[in-house]
Amino acid sequence: MKTTGEIVYRPDSSTQYLQSFFDVGVSAGFPSPAADYEEGKLDLNRHLIRNPAATFFVKANGDSMIGAGIHSGDILIVDRSLEPKDKSVVIAVINGELTVKKIRIRNRKIILEPENHNYPVQEITPDTDFEVWGVVTSVIHRL
């Protein structure tokens, strides 16, 4: 199953839901003594959304981007104000269908690459109805 955008959401920046933030670093190897103080509060809107007016969320569906850490059911944070560059992960519309892929721009050609070798790359031709909706800036997924 290819990875597509399933549902599009707008961010709600009208409310704040601040969570405790411990800026001590957590060892991914051997345990280290934990600091016993709170560094501050973390607002995920401020941390994950650079341009609220141009940002939207989309739920991924499929496994074509699994190599990029995008799993089916993940929420993708997408910024429409960013210019896609070579190797950006983008939300695009191809012939009326939303998809998420890595964009490759080479020799004036645009190619959309999956991050799963089970899927083919797609070259965008002049006949393709194609538009980039935005650049994926973050992925939210449960463990």
N, C-alpha and C positions, 0 to 999 in steps of 0.2 A: 504494500500500500504506500503510495507516495505521501509526502507530508504536505498538507494543505492548511489554509486558515479556515477555521470552522465558524467562529463567532467573533465579531469585532466589538470591542468595548472602548469607551472613553474614560480617562482617569478622573477620579473625583478628588480634586485638590481643595475642595471647600471645607473639608474636615481634617483634623489632625489626630492621629492615633500614635502617640509617641511610646516607644518601647525602651526599656532599659538597655543600655549599650555598655559593654565592658571591653574597652580598647586595650586588651592585654595580650592578644594573640593566643590561640589555642593550639597546643602541640598536636600534630598529626602522627607523631612518632611515640616517644616515651612520654608519660605524663610529667608535667612540671607543676610546681606549686602555683596555685591560682591566687590572683590578687583578690583581696576581700573588699574591694571598693568599686563603686559604680562610676564610670567615666562620664556618663551623661545620658541624654536621650537621643534616640535615632528615629527620624521621620523618613520612612521609606520613599515617600513622594520626593523629598529633597535629594535622597541618595540615588534613586533610580531614574528620575524623570528630569531631563535637562531643560526641555522646552514643553511645558504642559499644553500650550495651545496647539502644538503640532504632534502630540503624542497620542497613541492609541494602543490598546491591548488586543491581542488575538490569540485564540486557543488553537494550538497545533493539533493536527490529526494525521497520524501515519508515522512511518519510520524512515523516510528517505533522508532525513537530516540527523540520524542517530549519531553519526561520527562527529558532529558539531555539538553534541550534548543536548540536542533538541529531541525530546521524546513525545509520543502521542499523549495529549492531555496537558502538556506544558503551556504556560501563559507566556507569550512573547511580548516584550515591550518594544514598540516600534516608533521611531521618530521620523516624521515626514520632512522635517527641516534639514536633515542631513543629506548631502550629496552622496549617492552610492559610488564607491571606489572599487577597483579591482580587489576581489576576495571579500567584499562586504557580504554579509548575509542579509537578504532583502525579502520583503513581501512584495510580490508582483502579481499582476493580473495578466494571464495569458489566455487569449480567446475567451474572456469572460469568467475565468476560474482563478480564484486566489491560490497562490502557492508560496512556499518559503524555500529559497534556494540560495546558494552562494553564487554571486554574479562574477563572471570573468569578462574582462574587457581587454581584448587583444587585437591589434591590427584592425581597428575600427569594427570589430565583430563583438557581439554580445552573446555570451554563452551562459546558460544557467546550469550549475552543477549540483547534483545531490551529494550528500555526505554519506552515501551508502552505495557500495560497489554493485549492488543488485539493480540499480536504476541507471538509465542512460542519461547522458548530458543532453541538453536541448539548446540548439542554436536558434537564436532569434533572427528571423529573416524579415525582409521588407513586407512580406505577406502576413506576418504574425501580428495579431492585435495584442500589443504588449505595452504595459505601463508599470513602472516601479511605484508602489504606494509608499514605501519608506524603508529605512534601514533598521534592522533588529539590533537593539542596544543591550538587551538583557533577556535572560531566560529564567523563569520561575518554575521550578518543579519540585515535587515532593520526593523524598527518598523512600 
